[in-house]
Every structure is written in C-alpha cells, then in structure tokens.
Amino acid sequence: MCVLTLAFRKGQFIPWSNARGQGPWGFSLWGKLVPDLNASLALAAIRFQESGNFVNPSRAQPQNLQLRDVPAKTPRFHLMRNYKPVICVACGLVLKANLETPLTHYMRQKQIHILFHGQEWERNVGWSWAVLGEETLLAPVFMDGMQMTTKTDTPRENGSKSKAIGYNPNPAPQPEKDGFVLSTSSEVPVYDARNTQSFNFNTDLPHLADRLPKWTGGEIPKGSCAVVGYTMAKYMSNKGHWSLGCNIHWVMVLGLPDPDVVHTLVK
C-alpha cells in the first residue's frame, strides 16, 4: 500500500477573534470523551482523500481545481471542480452547533464550530493556501476552531453581541444562487452515523440521504464527534483583506460525549 504524504509551503490563517481555546484535538482523547464513538468511521473520514467533487483538504492533492470569479461588490472566488462546487470534508470535535435555530446575535445565520485534529488542521491550512493562492487569509477561526455557516441575513437593529459566540466582523458578501451556500431558512441536513458500519466515503457521499438516517436529537451537543461537508471561498473583506469563507452543507454525527466529562475536556 502506498501512503500519500503531502508537503506544502507554510500558510497562515489569521483568526477574526483572539479568544484562545485548547489547541487542536487529539484523536486519543475520544476514548475518554465519547466512549461509544464510531471509531472506524471517524478514521475512515480522516483518511479519506477525494472522490469526484468531495475533497478532504487535509489529505487531497491541490490539483484539478478552479477558482470561479463571482460577480459581487468586492472580489470573490468560489472553489470549484468541473464547474461544480467542491465539497470539503473534515472530521472533528463540535464546539458549538446552531443548525436548527439560527444565531441572532449581531447577524442571523446557522453555524457549526469545529475543532480539527492536530495534524489535520496544519494540513488543511497548507492545502487552503495552495488552492486559494494566498499565504495569509483572515479566517472564521475562534477558540482554535473553524466556523462554517449558512448565508448571513441582514443584522438586526440594535442587536446585542454575545460574548460566548465569536462573530465575523467582516462577513463574506453574499454570492449568487448557484448552490454554493445554503440560506439561513434552509435545512442543514444532519445525519446519524453513530451505528453505521458499511459507509464508504469514496462512493456514498453523494447519497447521504439514502445511506444514513436523519439525526433527531436536536442541536448537536458540545463535545460530539462529527464529519462536516462545506464549500470554500475567498473574498475581499470590507477592510481590504483576503478572507476565507466556509459554508456548511451537511453534518454526520459519529458519537456523543459523556456528559460527566465533557466540561473537563472541552473548553
């Protein structure tokens, strides 16, 4: 078996919040936090490279990809393959999820906040630099985790700013309706993969609704293990900085945290 090892030049994400977290997540900690984790599926997600328009930024080669220039008030580019959006696939720890009820502080949107595994995070940053062509990007990173969101609604009048939730002071301009981003009113599909044993990331990702049952547990709890599918864009912020946009498309839940230990292991 040939093991693919990727080597990228060093890139950098500039967080839009200086709030510190606990650093990247270690896979060995899942045994303490999620005793019933679907570990085989989690490992399969991490090892997945690419299939069609589904790409693991931490493992795939930065090839056969295009940046589509999207008409907007400021420069904006969508990551595409064969004129269709690339769906990035990543596995990590859920820091917070608001996928059923949108956030209403500062701006209205659905979101999920994911903490990557250590080595996968470093590779993700390098891959993103390679495909987006920017060594430094302002990124939706808060408490060491990455935030993926739906389309942002107009901010509320006199809306309060929650100190518990990070928010992007320079949100991505809204793209045209090309399937690249879900609206806030759209359902973000969440699937229950905790007991799934035969899922194949190379063939089943286009058929999630047929292969997996829907998640019925409400908002995904903090400390859960999940796989997310999201699109990626770069855009010029209002302050003139190249920025990274991550738009959530679906989530697979692989395991739930032990409530007695989650607050001791997850900030």
C-alpha positions, 0 to 999 in steps of 0.5 A: 500500500502506498501512503500519500504524504503531502508537503506544502509551503507554510500558510497562515490563517489569521483568526477574526477573534483572539479568544484562545481555546485548547489547541487542536484535538487529539484523536486519543482523547475520544476514548475518554470523551465519547466512549461509544464513538464510531471509531472506524468511521471517524478514521475512515473520514480522516483518511479519506482523500477525494472522490469526484467533487468531495475533497478532504483538504487535509489529505487531497492533492491541490490539483484539478481545481478552479477558482470561479470569479463571482460577480459581487461588490468586492472580489470573490472566488468560489472553489470549484471542480468541473464547474461544480462546487467542491465539497470539503470534508473534515472530521472533528470535535463540535464546539458549538452547533446552531443548525436548527435555530439560527444565531441572532446575535449581531447577524442571523445565520446557522453555524457549526464550530469545529475543532480539527485534529492536530495534524489535520488542521496544519494540513488543511491550512497548507492545502487552503493556501495552495488552492486559494493562492494566498499565504495569509487569509483572515479566517472564521477561526475562534477558540482554535476552531473553524466556523462554517455557516449558512448565508448571513441575513441582514443584522438586526437593529440594535442587536446585542453581541454575545460574548460566548459566540465569536462573530465575523466582523467582516462577513463574506458578501453574499454570492449568487444562487448557484448552490454554493451556500445554503440560506439561513431558512434552509435545512442543514441536513444532519445525519446519524452515523453513530451505528453505521458500519458499511459507509464508504466515503469514496462512493456514498457521499453523494447519497447521504440521504439514502445511506444514513438516517436523519439525526433527531436529537436536536442541536448537536451537543458540545463535545460530539464527534462529527464529519462536516461537508462545506464549500470554500471561498475567498473574498475581499473583506470590507477592510481590504483583506483576503478572507476565507469563507466556509459554508456548511452543507451537511453534518454526520454525527459519529458519537456523543460525549459523556456528559460527566466529562465533557466540561473537563475536556472541552473548553 
